[in-house]
């Protein structure tokens, strides 16, 4: 299954995505708010899990491709949060883009398409987004796609060491009543 926007294609993962995906996850700026850099084998394991979710659930984290060039630039999609956090079991919209794709509106465009899919065919009542409090770029995307901050849901991630990256913020968007 694919989701298309004016400039982007959200699609299943290909073997040709592995090299650029591994390079993205070895970039300290891309991983700045995500934790340690990934080795190529760790990055490949993530891709296998992403594709497995897409195959099993019909949703997950799709590879993100620029329609005009065919260039792989990251991922966008929906995932089920299964951490021990206050948003356990919620469906999250998320994205990660290569640095070369930053500042072009791709995250916003793709995330809007994902929200439409989540609220449309999947009939989800609510979608959340979570990021480290200091990740102002992702928070700006969350606001651009119409999500609202839920300070009561903010939490300290137990998997992150004490420090400025431990605090996480929660944004929410509910299905529009029709």
PyMOL commands that set and color helices and strands:
alter all, ss='L'
color gray80, all
select helices_A, chain A and resi 17-24+40-57+99-101+106-119+136-144+151-153
alter helices_A, ss='H'
color red, helices_A
select strands_A, chain A and resi 3-4+8-11+61-66+72-80+91-97+126-132+148-149+155-156+167-174
alter strands_A, ss='S'
color yellow, strands_A
deselect
rebuild
show_as cartoon
